[in-house]
């Protein structure tokens, strides 16, 4: 069960089905290039998910802008996110650590991990969870550095990373806390 919770949250994070990005995103590194414009759109669409809410679209745009501002086309290609023509690959690979950290930082600049987890879990549990209390608990038990470590591990495909265990433990403890009389 802990792995299902982790995988569920991490898929939500990867698809970024959340909102509450802070501030305005920086513009993409090269805004005039048709290839860069298409890549920005592809990254934003990937991040926003299949049935995005308006906030998800904004988060996707934020993510794409942040990632493109913090990377070069060469880094994206060497890391396996883009092909030799600069287009987003069809199936996302496990990323090397440096690029995974950059991608995680771009995601964290645009979403709130606790809000994402809360939204995903309350939807999965069909409303039998006090979202505010769960979020408060998760903020208390899941410090930002652990959130980042778990996201980096996920992007690297390191499913046995201790940060993922800490994430799952925090999620389960916060659910259990809600179920106590």
C-alpha positions as CSV (number, residue, x, y, z in Angstrom):
1,X,0.0,0.0,0.0
2,X,2.8,2.6,0.7
3,X,4.1,2.1,-2.8
4,X,0.7,2.8,-4.3
5,X,0.4,6.1,-2.3
6,X,3.9,7.1,-3.4
7,X,3.4,6.1,-7.0
8,X,0.0,7.9,-7.0
9,X,1.5,11.1,-5.6
10,X,4.5,11.0,-7.9
11,X,2.4,10.5,-10.9
12,X,0.3,13.4,-9.9
13,X,3.5,15.5,-9.4
14,X,4.9,14.4,-12.7
15,X,1.6,15.3,-14.4
16,X,1.3,18.3,-12.1
17,X,-2.4,18.1,-11.5
18,X,-2.2,20.9,-9.0
19,X,-2.1,24.6,-8.7
20,X,-0.7,27.4,-6.6
21,X,2.5,28.3,-8.4
22,X,4.3,31.2,-6.8
23,X,5.0,34.3,-8.8
24,X,5.3,34.8,-12.5
25,X,7.3,32.3,-14.5
26,X,10.4,33.5,-16.2
27,X,10.2,33.6,-20.0
28,X,11.6,30.7,-21.9
29,X,15.3,31.0,-22.8
30,X,14.6,31.4,-26.6
31,X,11.1,32.6,-27.2
32,X,11.4,33.3,-30.9
33,X,12.5,30.0,-32.2
34,X,9.8,27.8,-33.6
35,X,11.5,24.7,-32.2
36,X,11.8,26.2,-28.8
37,X,8.2,27.4,-28.9
38,X,7.0,23.9,-29.8
39,X,9.1,22.4,-27.1
40,X,7.7,24.9,-24.5
41,X,4.2,23.9,-25.5
42,X,4.9,20.2,-25.4
43,X,6.5,20.5,-21.9
44,X,3.6,22.6,-20.7
45,X,1.1,20.1,-22.1
46,X,2.9,17.1,-20.6
47,X,3.1,18.8,-17.2
48,X,-0.6,19.9,-17.2
49,X,-1.9,16.4,-17.9
50,X,-4.7,15.1,-20.1
51,X,-7.7,16.9,-18.7
52,X,-6.2,20.1,-17.2
53,X,-8.0,22.7,-15.2
54,X,-7.0,26.3,-16.0
55,X,-4.7,26.3,-13.0
56,X,-3.0,23.1,-14.4
57,X,-2.4,24.9,-17.7
58,X,-0.8,27.8,-15.9
59,X,1.3,25.5,-13.9
60,X,2.4,23.7,-17.1
61,X,3.4,27.0,-18.6
62,X,5.3,27.9,-15.5
63,X,7.1,24.6,-15.5
64,X,8.1,24.8,-19.2
65,X,9.3,28.4,-18.8
66,X,11.4,27.6,-15.7
67,X,12.9,24.4,-17.2
68,X,13.8,26.1,-20.4
69,X,15.3,29.1,-18.6
70,X,17.4,26.8,-16.4
71,X,18.7,24.4,-19.1
72,X,20.2,24.4,-22.5
73,X,19.0,22.4,-25.5
74,X,22.1,20.2,-25.1
75,X,21.3,19.4,-21.5
76,X,17.8,18.4,-22.4
77,X,19.0,16.2,-25.2
78,X,21.9,14.6,-23.2
79,X,19.5,13.9,-20.4
80,X,17.1,12.2,-22.8
81,X,14.2,14.6,-22.6
82,X,14.5,15.7,-26.2
83,X,15.6,13.9,-29.3
84,X,18.3,15.1,-31.8
85,X,15.9,17.5,-33.4
86,X,15.1,19.1,-30.1
87,X,11.6,17.7,-29.8
88,X,10.2,16.1,-26.6
89,X,10.7,12.4,-26.6
90,X,7.6,10.2,-26.7
91,X,8.4,8.2,-23.6
92,X,10.1,9.9,-20.8
93,X,13.3,8.2,-19.6
94,X,14.8,8.0,-16.1
95,X,16.8,11.2,-15.9
96,X,20.4,11.7,-14.8
97,X,20.8,13.2,-11.4
98,X,21.7,16.7,-12.4
99,X,18.8,17.1,-14.9
100,X,16.4,15.4,-12.4
101,X,17.3,18.0,-9.9
102,X,16.8,20.8,-12.4
103,X,13.4,19.3,-13.5
104,X,12.4,18.9,-9.8
105,X,13.3,22.5,-9.1
106,X,11.2,23.7,-12.0
107,X,8.3,21.6,-10.8
108,X,8.7,22.8,-7.2
109,X,8.8,26.4,-8.4
110,X,5.3,26.0,-9.9
111,X,3.4,23.6,-7.7
112,X,2.9,22.8,-4.0
113,X,3.7,19.2,-3.3
114,X,1.4,19.1,-0.2
115,X,-1.5,20.6,-2.1
116,X,-0.9,18.0,-4.9
117,X,-0.9,15.1,-2.5
118,X,-3.9,16.4,-0.7
119,X,-5.9,16.9,-3.9
120,X,-4.9,13.4,-5.2
121,X,-5.7,11.6,-1.9
122,X,-8.9,13.4,-1.2
123,X,-10.1,12.6,-4.7
124,X,-9.1,8.9,-4.4
125,X,-10.7,8.6,-1.0
126,X,-14.0,10.2,-2.2
127,X,-14.1,12.9,0.4
128,X,-13.7,10.8,3.6
129,X,-10.5,12.7,4.5
130,X,-10.3,16.2,6.1
131,X,-8.2,17.9,3.5
132,X,-7.1,20.8,5.7
133,X,-6.0,18.5,8.5
134,X,-4.2,16.1,6.2
135,X,-2.4,19.0,4.5
136,X,-1.4,20.5,7.9
137,X,-0.1,17.1,9.0
138,X,1.8,16.6,5.7
139,X,3.4,20.0,5.9
140,X,4.5,19.2,9.4
141,X,5.9,15.7,8.6
142,X,7.3,16.2,5.1
143,X,9.9,19.0,5.0
144,X,10.7,20.7,1.7
145,X,14.1,18.9,1.3
146,X,12.4,15.5,1.6
147,X,9.8,16.6,-1.0
148,X,12.6,17.5,-3.4
149,X,14.6,14.4,-2.7
150,X,11.5,12.2,-3.4
151,X,10.8,14.0,-6.6
152,X,14.4,13.7,-7.8
153,X,14.4,10.0,-7.0
154,X,11.2,9.5,-9.0
155,X,12.6,11.4,-12.0
156,X,15.7,9.2,-11.8
157,X,13.6,6.0,-11.5
158,X,15.2,5.3,-8.1
159,X,12.1,3.6,-6.6
160,X,14.0,2.2,-3.6
161,X,15.3,5.6,-2.5
162,X,14.8,6.3,1.2
163,X,13.2,9.7,0.4
164,X,10.3,7.8,-1.2
165,X,9.9,5.8,1.9
166,X,9.8,8.9,4.0
167,X,7.2,10.4,1.7
168,X,5.0,7.3,1.9
169,X,5.4,7.1,5.6
170,X,4.4,10.7,6.0
171,X,1.4,10.2,3.8
172,X,0.2,7.1,5.6
173,X,0.8,8.7,9.0
174,X,-1.3,11.7,8.1
175,X,-4.1,9.5,6.8
176,X,-3.9,7.4,10.0
177,X,-4.0,10.6,12.1
178,X,-7.3,11.5,10.3
179,X,-8.8,8.1,11.2
180,X,-8.2,8.3,14.9
181,X,-11.2,9.0,17.0
